[in-house]
Amino acid sequence: MKPLQDLIVLDLTRVLAGPYAGMMLADFGANVIKIEPPGIGDDSRAFGPFIGQESAYFMSLNRNKRSMTLNLKNPGARALFRQMVEKADIVVENYRPGTMEKFGLDYNMLKAVNPRIIYAACSGFGQTGPYRDKPAYDVIVQAMGGIMSITGPAGGPPTRVGASIGDIIAGLFTVIGIEMALYHREKSGHGQMIDVGMLDCQLAVLENAIARYMVAGIIPTPLGNRHPSITPFEAFTAKDGSVIVGAGNDKLFEKLCTLLGKPELAKDPLFATNALRTQNAQQLKGILDGIFVHKNIADWLDALEAAGIPCGPINTIDKVIGDPQVIARDMIMSTKHPTAGIVKMPGIPIKLSDTPGAVEKPAPLLGQHTEEILQELLGLSIQEINKLKENKVI
């Protein structure tokens, strides 16, 4: 048994934030039914890179799900969806606010059909506020949420984070909301609505940036790889590249100085405490770079690890996927897709001792399971399903 076994999720989401949330639920056993527009499907089916005709982007976000098509612009499709909601536990959607109301499928309508339904809406700015109706993509939210203003090289322009964390963090918070609502439902018997805004999520993860401004009035700016309040905690220049070192307290700094053959640095009035090191970070970096440059990355990693000082290489993606720790933790998994063949993707980062998740099914073809789902969930006959096709409902 997986922890979410037998939960039925109607996944109306597309592109990234919502599909990521749905995938996490599916990885842990939920019966996730991905509902897509006929003929086109999720927008991300058209995003590269491609394996043959199949989007690797789409496949990496929609494993363990089944796909059916449903034309929600058709009144018959909306009626069919309400029937499905009667049997379901969770609805997840990431339409712009107001869209589901236009369909007559918003939370207030659906809870009348099924009071136990948990309805998760993930949008750019949430269901309230002056920006409610504005469209948003990851880069828009990264910009508006402040994270771009503190990312990039020191003195450089604001920079987008390399992964789409505006979407992904919103997907994670959506799953957290769903899990809390499920726990509440176990006690109360009632579902509820979950309203997640991507902009809200960006603020929630800004940690010390907001704290620094609120306390000291300092507007944070990009610092490159340096931490704003812990020193040394950044990249240093070795003979063949950069090595990351995190000497996060005075004891570790003393160990580092001894390892580098400069024990006197730990007592230097400029560097004796973390606050002083941070105040004089550029001067300290110059000294340490002058030492690190004499050995290769591998030599420094061996020495630093032996001394118990946190450190690591700056891996490119090809090195990450071959890292022995990554492999040992099953963080690169394979699925066998019906047309794309073997597809590799990130594994499941949450390791449960008794009810672990699993990557069992590849991402579905568009509408691959429409008939199967309608027969299973609603008990429709082939004749009834064919009639729905004729009426352009599915």
Contacts in CASP RR format, 6 or more apart in sequence:
PFRMAT RR
TARGET T0000
AUTHOR 0000-0000-0000
METHOD contacts of the structure
MODEL  1
MKPLQDLIVLDLTRVLAGPYAGMMLADFGANVIKIEPPGIGDDSRAFGPF
IGQESAYFMSLNRNKRSMTLNLKNPGARALFRQMVEKADIVVENYRPGTM
EKFGLDYNMLKAVNPRIIYAACSGFGQTGPYRDKPAYDVIVQAMGGIMSI
TGPAGGPPTRVGASIGDIIAGLFTVIGIEMALYHREKSGHGQMIDVGMLD
CQLAVLENAIARYMVAGIIPTPLGNRHPSITPFEAFTAKDGSVIVGAGND
KLFEKLCTLLGKPELAKDPLFATNALRTQNAQQLKGILDGIFVHKNIADW
LDALEAAGIPCGPINTIDKVIGDPQVIARDMIMSTKHPTAGIVKMPGIPI
KLSDTPGAVEKPAPLLGQHTEEILQELLGLSIQEINKLKENKVI
1 355 0 8 1.000
2 28 0 8 1.000
2 29 0 8 1.000
2 355 0 8 1.000
2 356 0 8 1.000
2 357 0 8 1.000
2 358 0 8 1.000
3 28 0 8 1.000
3 29 0 8 1.000
3 352 0 8 1.000
3 355 0 8 1.000
3 357 0 8 1.000
4 25 0 8 1.000
4 28 0 8 1.000
4 29 0 8 1.000
4 30 0 8 1.000
5 29 0 8 1.000
5 30 0 8 1.000
6 31 0 8 1.000
7 25 0 8 1.000
7 29 0 8 1.000
7 30 0 8 1.000
7 31 0 8 1.000
7 89 0 8 1.000
7 90 0 8 1.000
7 182 0 8 1.000
8 30 0 8 1.000
8 31 0 8 1.000
8 33 0 8 1.000
8 87 0 8 1.000
8 88 0 8 1.000
8 89 0 8 1.000
8 90 0 8 1.000
8 377 0 8 1.000
9 22 0 8 1.000
9 25 0 8 1.000
9 26 0 8 1.000
9 30 0 8 1.000
9 31 0 8 1.000
9 32 0 8 1.000
9 33 0 8 1.000
9 88 0 8 1.000
9 89 0 8 1.000
9 90 0 8 1.000
9 91 0 8 1.000
9 92 0 8 1.000
10 33 0 8 1.000
10 35 0 8 1.000
10 81 0 8 1.000
10 84 0 8 1.000
10 85 0 8 1.000
10 88 0 8 1.000
10 90 0 8 1.000
10 91 0 8 1.000
10 92 0 8 1.000
11 18 0 8 1.000
11 19 0 8 1.000
11 22 0 8 1.000
11 32 0 8 1.000
11 33 0 8 1.000
11 34 0 8 1.000
11 35 0 8 1.000
11 65 0 8 1.000
11 92 0 8 1.000
12 35 0 8 1.000
12 91 0 8 1.000
12 92 0 8 1.000
12 93 0 8 1.000
12 94 0 8 1.000
12 95 0 8 1.000
13 19 0 8 1.000
13 21 0 8 1.000
13 22 0 8 1.000
13 42 0 8 1.000
13 92 0 8 1.000
13 93 0 8 1.000
13 94 0 8 1.000
13 122 0 8 1.000
14 36 0 8 1.000
14 41 0 8 1.000
14 42 0 8 1.000
14 43 0 8 1.000
14 44 0 8 1.000
14 94 0 8 1.000
15 42 0 8 1.000
15 43 0 8 1.000
15 44 0 8 1.000
15 94 0 8 1.000
15 167 0 8 1.000
16 44 0 8 1.000
16 61 0 8 1.000
16 138 0 8 1.000
16 164 0 8 1.000
16 167 0 8 1.000
16 168 0 8 1.000
17 94 0 8 1.000
17 122 0 8 1.000
17 166 0 8 1.000
17 167 0 8 1.000
17 168 0 8 1.000
17 170 0 8 1.000
17 171 0 8 1.000
17 174 0 8 1.000
17 198 0 8 1.000
18 92 0 8 1.000
18 94 0 8 1.000
18 122 0 8 1.000
18 167 0 8 1.000
18 170 0 8 1.000
18 171 0 8 1.000
18 174 0 8 1.000
19 34 0 8 1.000
19 42 0 8 1.000
19 44 0 8 1.000
19 61 0 8 1.000
19 62 0 8 1.000
20 61 0 8 1.000
20 167 0 8 1.000
20 168 0 8 1.000
20 171 0 8 1.000
20 172 0 8 1.000
21 92 0 8 1.000
21 120 0 8 1.000
21 122 0 8 1.000
21 171 0 8 1.000
21 172 0 8 1.000
21 174 0 8 1.000
21 175 0 8 1.000
21 178 0 8 1.000
22 30 0 8 1.000
22 32 0 8 1.000
22 65 0 8 1.000
22 92 0 8 1.000
22 175 0 8 1.000
23 32 0 8 1.000
23 61 0 8 1.000
23 62 0 8 1.000
23 63 0 8 1.000
23 64 0 8 1.000
23 65 0 8 1.000
24 171 0 8 1.000
24 172 0 8 1.000
24 175 0 8 1.000
25 32 0 8 1.000
25 90 0 8 1.000
25 92 0 8 1.000
25 175 0 8 1.000
25 178 0 8 1.000
26 32 0 8 1.000
26 63 0 8 1.000
26 64 0 8 1.000
26 65 0 8 1.000
27 63 0 8 1.000
27 64 0 8 1.000
27 348 0 8 1.000
27 357 0 8 1.000
27 358 0 8 1.000
27 359 0 8 1.000
28 350 0 8 1.000
28 352 0 8 1.000
28 355 0 8 1.000
28 357 0 8 1.000
29 64 0 8 1.000
29 357 0 8 1.000
30 90 0 8 1.000
31 66 0 8 1.000
32 64 0 8 1.000
32 65 0 8 1.000
32 66 0 8 1.000
33 65 0 8 1.000
33 66 0 8 1.000
33 67 0 8 1.000
33 68 0 8 1.000
33 84 0 8 1.000
33 369 0 8 1.000
33 373 0 8 1.000
33 377 0 8 1.000
34 42 0 8 1.000
34 62 0 8 1.000
34 65 0 8 1.000
34 66 0 8 1.000
34 67 0 8 1.000
34 68 0 8 1.000
34 364 0 8 1.000
35 67 0 8 1.000
35 68 0 8 1.000
35 69 0 8 1.000
35 70 0 8 1.000
35 81 0 8 1.000
36 42 0 8 1.000
36 67 0 8 1.000
36 68 0 8 1.000
36 69 0 8 1.000
36 70 0 8 1.000
36 366 0 8 1.000
36 367 0 8 1.000
37 69 0 8 1.000
37 70 0 8 1.000
37 71 0 8 1.000
37 72 0 8 1.000
38 69 0 8 1.000
38 70 0 8 1.000
38 71 0 8 1.000
38 367 0 8 1.000
38 392 0 8 1.000
38 394 0 8 1.000
39 69 0 8 1.000
39 366 0 8 1.000
41 69 0 8 1.000
41 366 0 8 1.000
42 58 0 8 1.000
42 62 0 8 1.000
44 55 0 8 1.000
44 57 0 8 1.000
44 58 0 8 1.000
44 61 0 8 1.000
45 55 0 8 1.000
45 58 0 8 1.000
45 366 0 8 1.000
46 55 0 8 1.000
47 55 0 8 1.000
47 57 0 8 1.000
47 58 0 8 1.000
48 55 0 8 1.000
48 56 0 8 1.000
48 57 0 8 1.000
49 55 0 8 1.000
49 56 0 8 1.000
49 57 0 8 1.000
50 56 0 8 1.000
51 59 0 8 1.000
51 337 0 8 1.000
51 340 0 8 1.000
51 341 0 8 1.000
51 343 0 8 1.000
52 339 0 8 1.000
52 340 0 8 1.000
53 339 0 8 1.000
54 337 0 8 1.000
54 339 0 8 1.000
54 340 0 8 1.000
56 340 0 8 1.000
56 343 0 8 1.000
58 363 0 8 1.000
59 335 0 8 1.000
59 337 0 8 1.000
59 340 0 8 1.000
59 343 0 8 1.000
59 345 0 8 1.000
59 362 0 8 1.000
59 363 0 8 1.000
60 343 0 8 1.000
60 345 0 8 1.000
60 346 0 8 1.000
60 363 0 8 1.000
61 363 0 8 1.000
62 363 0 8 1.000
62 364 0 8 1.000
63 335 0 8 1.000
63 345 0 8 1.000
63 359 0 8 1.000
63 361 0 8 1.000
63 362 0 8 1.000
63 363 0 8 1.000
64 358 0 8 1.000
64 359 0 8 1.000
64 360 0 8 1.000
64 361 0 8 1.000
65 361 0 8 1.000
65 363 0 8 1.000
65 364 0 8 1.000
66 361 0 8 1.000
66 364 0 8 1.000
66 368 0 8 1.000
66 369 0 8 1.000
66 372 0 8 1.000
66 373 0 8 1.000
67 364 0 8 1.000
67 365 0 8 1.000
67 366 0 8 1.000
67 367 0 8 1.000
67 368 0 8 1.000
67 369 0 8 1.000
67 370 0 8 1.000
68 367 0 8 1.000
68 369 0 8 1.000
68 370 0 8 1.000
68 373 0 8 1.000
68 374 0 8 1.000
68 394 0 8 1.000
69 366 0 8 1.000
69 367 0 8 1.000
69 370 0 8 1.000
69 394 0 8 1.000
70 77 0 8 1.000
70 80 0 8 1.000
70 81 0 8 1.000
70 393 0 8 1.000
70 394 0 8 1.000
71 77 0 8 1.000
71 392 0 8 1.000
71 393 0 8 1.000
71 394 0 8 1.000
72 78 0 8 1.000
72 81 0 8 1.000
72 103 0 8 1.000
72 105 0 8 1.000
74 391 0 8 1.000
74 392 0 8 1.000
74 393 0 8 1.000
76 391 0 8 1.000
76 393 0 8 1.000
77 393 0 8 1.000
77 394 0 8 1.000
78 103 0 8 1.000
78 104 0 8 1.000
78 105 0 8 1.000
80 378 0 8 1.000
80 388 0 8 1.000
80 393 0 8 1.000
80 394 0 8 1.000
81 105 0 8 1.000
82 105 0 8 1.000
82 109 0 8 1.000
82 110 0 8 1.000
82 113 0 8 1.000
83 378 0 8 1.000
84 377 0 8 1.000
84 378 0 8 1.000
85 91 0 8 1.000
85 110 0 8 1.000
85 113 0 8 1.000
85 114 0 8 1.000
85 117 0 8 1.000
86 113 0 8 1.000
86 114 0 8 1.000
87 377 0 8 1.000
87 378 0 8 1.000
88 114 0 8 1.000
88 117 0 8 1.000
89 116 0 8 1.000
89 117 0 8 1.000
89 118 0 8 1.000
89 182 0 8 1.000
90 117 0 8 1.000
90 118 0 8 1.000
90 119 0 8 1.000
90 120 0 8 1.000
90 178 0 8 1.000
90 182 0 8 1.000
91 110 0 8 1.000
91 117 0 8 1.000
91 118 0 8 1.000
91 119 0 8 1.000
91 120 0 8 1.000
92 120 0 8 1.000
92 122 0 8 1.000
92 174 0 8 1.000
92 178 0 8 1.000
93 100 0 8 1.000
93 119 0 8 1.000
93 120 0 8 1.000
93 121 0 8 1.000
93 122 0 8 1.000
94 121 0 8 1.000
94 122 0 8 1.000
94 123 0 8 1.000
95 121 0 8 1.000
95 123 0 8 1.000
96 123 0 8 1.000
96 133 0 8 1.000
96 135 0 8 1.000
97 121 0 8 1.000
97 123 0 8 1.000
97 126 0 8 1.000
97 127 0 8 1.000
97 132 0 8 1.000
97 133 0 8 1.000
98 106 0 8 1.000
98 133 0 8 1.000
100 106 0 8 1.000
100 107 0 8 1.000
100 121 0 8 1.000
107 117 0 8 1.000
107 119 0 8 1.000
107 121 0 8 1.000
107 193 0 8 1.000
110 117 0 8 1.000
110 119 0 8 1.000
111 117 0 8 1.000
111 119 0 8 1.000
111 191 0 8 1.000
115 189 0 8 1.000
115 190 0 8 1.000
115 191 0 8 1.000
116 185 0 8 1.000
116 189 0 8 1.000
116 190 0 8 1.000
116 191 0 8 1.000
117 191 0 8 1.000
118 178 0 8 1.000
118 181 0 8 1.000
118 182 0 8 1.000
118 185 0 8 1.000
118 191 0 8 1.000
118 192 0 8 1.000
118 194 0 8 1.000
119 191 0 8 1.000
119 192 0 8 1.000
119 193 0 8 1.000
119 194 0 8 1.000
120 174 0 8 1.000
120 177 0 8 1.000
120 178 0 8 1.000
120 181 0 8 1.000
120 193 0 8 1.000
120 194 0 8 1.000
120 196 0 8 1.000
121 127 0 8 1.000
121 193 0 8 1.000
121 194 0 8 1.000
121 195 0 8 1.000
121 196 0 8 1.000
122 170 0 8 1.000
122 171 0 8 1.000
122 174 0 8 1.000
122 196 0 8 1.000
122 197 0 8 1.000
122 198 0 8 1.000
123 136 0 8 1.000
123 196 0 8 1.000
123 197 0 8 1.000
123 198 0 8 1.000
124 131 0 8 1.000
124 134 0 8 1.000
124 135 0 8 1.000
124 136 0 8 1.000
124 141 0 8 1.000
124 170 0 8 1.000
124 197 0 8 1.000
124 198 0 8 1.000
124 199 0 8 1.000
125 131 0 8 1.000
125 132 0 8 1.000
125 134 0 8 1.000
125 136 0 8 1.000
125 197 0 8 1.000
125 198 0 8 1.000
125 199 0 8 1.000
126 132 0 8 1.000
126 195 0 8 1.000
126 196 0 8 1.000
126 197 0 8 1.000
126 199 0 8 1.000
126 200 0 8 1.000
127 195 0 8 1.000
128 195 0 8 1.000
131 199 0 8 1.000
136 198 0 8 1.000
136 199 0 8 1.000
138 164 0 8 1.000
138 165 0 8 1.000
138 166 0 8 1.000
138 167 0 8 1.000
138 198 0 8 1.000
139 160 0 8 1.000
141 166 0 8 1.000
141 167 0 8 1.000
141 198 0 8 1.000
141 199 0 8 1.000
141 202 0 8 1.000
142 148 0 8 1.000
142 160 0 8 1.000
142 161 0 8 1.000
142 165 0 8 1.000
142 166 0 8 1.000
142 202 0 8 1.000
143 158 0 8 1.000
143 160 0 8 1.000
144 199 0 8 1.000
144 202 0 8 1.000
145 199 0 8 1.000
145 202 0 8 1.000
145 203 0 8 1.000
145 206 0 8 1.000
146 202 0 8 1.000
146 206 0 8 1.000
146 209 0 8 1.000
147 161 0 8 1.000
147 165 0 8 1.000
147 202 0 8 1.000
147 205 0 8 1.000
147 206 0 8 1.000
148 158 0 8 1.000
148 159 0 8 1.000
148 160 0 8 1.000
148 161 0 8 1.000
149 158 0 8 1.000
149 220 0 8 1.000
149 221 0 8 1.000
149 222 0 8 1.000
150 206 0 8 1.000
150 209 0 8 1.000
150 220 0 8 1.000
150 221 0 8 1.000
150 222 0 8 1.000
150 223 0 8 1.000
151 158 0 8 1.000
151 159 0 8 1.000
151 160 0 8 1.000
151 161 0 8 1.000
151 222 0 8 1.000
152 158 0 8 1.000
152 159 0 8 1.000
152 222 0 8 1.000
152 224 0 8 1.000
153 159 0 8 1.000
153 222 0 8 1.000
153 224 0 8 1.000
154 221 0 8 1.000
154 222 0 8 1.000
154 223 0 8 1.000
154 224 0 8 1.000
154 226 0 8 1.000
155 221 0 8 1.000
155 222 0 8 1.000
156 222 0 8 1.000
158 222 0 8 1.000
159 222 0 8 1.000
165 205 0 8 1.000
166 198 0 8 1.000
166 201 0 8 1.000
166 202 0 8 1.000
167 198 0 8 1.000
169 198 0 8 1.000
169 201 0 8 1.000
169 202 0 8 1.000
169 204 0 8 1.000
169 205 0 8 1.000
170 196 0 8 1.000
170 197 0 8 1.000
170 198 0 8 1.000
170 201 0 8 1.000
171 196 0 8 1.000
171 201 0 8 1.000
173 196 0 8 1.000
173 201 0 8 1.000
173 204 0 8 1.000
174 194 0 8 1.000
174 196 0 8 1.000
177 194 0 8 1.000
177 196 0 8 1.000
178 194 0 8 1.000
181 191 0 8 1.000
181 192 0 8 1.000
181 194 0 8 1.000
184 190 0 8 1.000
184 191 0 8 1.000
184 192 0 8 1.000
185 191 0 8 1.000
185 192 0 8 1.000
203 210 0 8 1.000
208 228 0 8 1.000
208 229 0 8 1.000
209 220 0 8 1.000
209 228 0 8 1.000
212 218 0 8 1.000
212 220 0 8 1.000
212 228 0 8 1.000
212 229 0 8 1.000
213 219 0 8 1.000
213 220 0 8 1.000
220 228 0 8 1.000
224 234 0 8 1.000
225 234 0 8 1.000
225 235 0 8 1.000
225 244 0 8 1.000
226 233 0 8 1.000
226 234 0 8 1.000
226 281 0 8 1.000
226 285 0 8 1.000
227 233 0 8 1.000
227 234 0 8 1.000
228 278 0 8 1.000
229 274 0 8 1.000
229 278 0 8 1.000
230 246 0 8 1.000
230 248 0 8 1.000
230 274 0 8 1.000
230 278 0 8 1.000
231 274 0 8 1.000
231 277 0 8 1.000
231 278 0 8 1.000
231 281 0 8 1.000
231 284 0 8 1.000
232 245 0 8 1.000
232 246 0 8 1.000
232 247 0 8 1.000
232 248 0 8 1.000
232 253 0 8 1.000
232 256 0 8 1.000
232 277 0 8 1.000
232 281 0 8 1.000
232 284 0 8 1.000
232 285 0 8 1.000
232 288 0 8 1.000
233 245 0 8 1.000
233 246 0 8 1.000
233 247 0 8 1.000
233 248 0 8 1.000
234 244 0 8 1.000
234 245 0 8 1.000
234 246 0 8 1.000
234 285 0 8 1.000
235 242 0 8 1.000
235 243 0 8 1.000
235 244 0 8 1.000
235 245 0 8 1.000
235 314 0 8 1.000
236 242 0 8 1.000
236 243 0 8 1.000
236 244 0 8 1.000
236 245 0 8 1.000
236 285 0 8 1.000
236 288 0 8 1.000
236 289 0 8 1.000
236 292 0 8 1.000
237 289 0 8 1.000
237 290 0 8 1.000
237 292 0 8 1.000
237 293 0 8 1.000
238 292 0 8 1.000
238 293 0 8 1.000
238 295 0 8 1.000
238 296 0 8 1.000
238 297 0 8 1.000
238 300 0 8 1.000
239 293 0 8 1.000
239 294 0 8 1.000
239 295 0 8 1.000
239 296 0 8 1.000
239 297 0 8 1.000
240 296 0 8 1.000
240 297 0 8 1.000
241 297 0 8 1.000
241 314 0 8 1.000
242 297 0 8 1.000
242 314 0 8 1.000
243 292 0 8 1.000
243 297 0 8 1.000
243 300 0 8 1.000
243 301 0 8 1.000
243 304 0 8 1.000
243 311 0 8 1.000
243 312 0 8 1.000
243 313 0 8 1.000
243 314 0 8 1.000
244 311 0 8 1.000
244 312 0 8 1.000
244 313 0 8 1.000
244 314 0 8 1.000
245 256 0 8 1.000
245 288 0 8 1.000
245 304 0 8 1.000
245 309 0 8 1.000
245 310 0 8 1.000
245 311 0 8 1.000
245 312 0 8 1.000
246 252 0 8 1.000
246 309 0 8 1.000
246 310 0 8 1.000
246 311 0 8 1.000
247 253 0 8 1.000
247 255 0 8 1.000
247 256 0 8 1.000
247 309 0 8 1.000
247 310 0 8 1.000
248 274 0 8 1.000
248 310 0 8 1.000
249 274 0 8 1.000
250 266 0 8 1.000
250 272 0 8 1.000
250 273 0 8 1.000
250 274 0 8 1.000
252 308 0 8 1.000
252 309 0 8 1.000
252 310 0 8 1.000
253 266 0 8 1.000
253 271 0 8 1.000
253 274 0 8 1.000
253 277 0 8 1.000
254 263 0 8 1.000
254 266 0 8 1.000
255 307 0 8 1.000
255 308 0 8 1.000
255 309 0 8 1.000
256 304 0 8 1.000
256 307 0 8 1.000
256 309 0 8 1.000
257 263 0 8 1.000
257 264 0 8 1.000
257 265 0 8 1.000
257 266 0 8 1.000
258 266 0 8 1.000
258 307 0 8 1.000
259 303 0 8 1.000
259 304 0 8 1.000
259 307 0 8 1.000
259 309 0 8 1.000
260 288 0 8 1.000
260 291 0 8 1.000
261 291 0 8 1.000
262 287 0 8 1.000
262 291 0 8 1.000
265 271 0 8 1.000
265 284 0 8 1.000
265 287 0 8 1.000
266 272 0 8 1.000
269 276 0 8 1.000
270 276 0 8 1.000
270 277 0 8 1.000
270 280 0 8 1.000
270 283 0 8 1.000
270 284 0 8 1.000
271 277 0 8 1.000
271 280 0 8 1.000
271 284 0 8 1.000
277 284 0 8 1.000
292 300 0 8 1.000
295 303 0 8 1.000
297 313 0 8 1.000
300 311 0 8 1.000
301 311 0 8 1.000
301 312 0 8 1.000
301 313 0 8 1.000
304 310 0 8 1.000
304 311 0 8 1.000
304 312 0 8 1.000
305 311 0 8 1.000
313 319 0 8 1.000
315 323 0 8 1.000
320 326 0 8 1.000
321 332 0 8 1.000
321 344 0 8 1.000
322 332 0 8 1.000
326 332 0 8 1.000
329 351 0 8 1.000
330 347 0 8 1.000
330 348 0 8 1.000
331 346 0 8 1.000
331 347 0 8 1.000
331 349 0 8 1.000
332 344 0 8 1.000
332 345 0 8 1.000
332 346 0 8 1.000
332 347 0 8 1.000
333 344 0 8 1.000
333 345 0 8 1.000
333 346 0 8 1.000
333 347 0 8 1.000
333 348 0 8 1.000
333 359 0 8 1.000
334 342 0 8 1.000
334 343 0 8 1.000
334 344 0 8 1.000
334 345 0 8 1.000
334 359 0 8 1.000
335 342 0 8 1.000
335 343 0 8 1.000
335 345 0 8 1.000
335 359 0 8 1.000
335 361 0 8 1.000
335 362 0 8 1.000
335 363 0 8 1.000
336 342 0 8 1.000
336 343 0 8 1.000
336 362 0 8 1.000
337 343 0 8 1.000
337 362 0 8 1.000
337 363 0 8 1.000
338 362 0 8 1.000
338 365 0 8 1.000
339 365 0 8 1.000
340 362 0 8 1.000
343 362 0 8 1.000
343 363 0 8 1.000
345 359 0 8 1.000
347 359 0 8 1.000
348 356 0 8 1.000
348 357 0 8 1.000
348 358 0 8 1.000
348 359 0 8 1.000
350 357 0 8 1.000
370 385 0 8 1.000
370 394 0 8 1.000
371 382 0 8 1.000
371 385 0 8 1.000
374 380 0 8 1.000
374 384 0 8 1.000
374 385 0 8 1.000
374 388 0 8 1.000
374 394 0 8 1.000
375 381 0 8 1.000
375 382 0 8 1.000
375 385 0 8 1.000
380 388 0 8 1.000
385 394 0 8 1.000
388 394 0 8 1.000
END
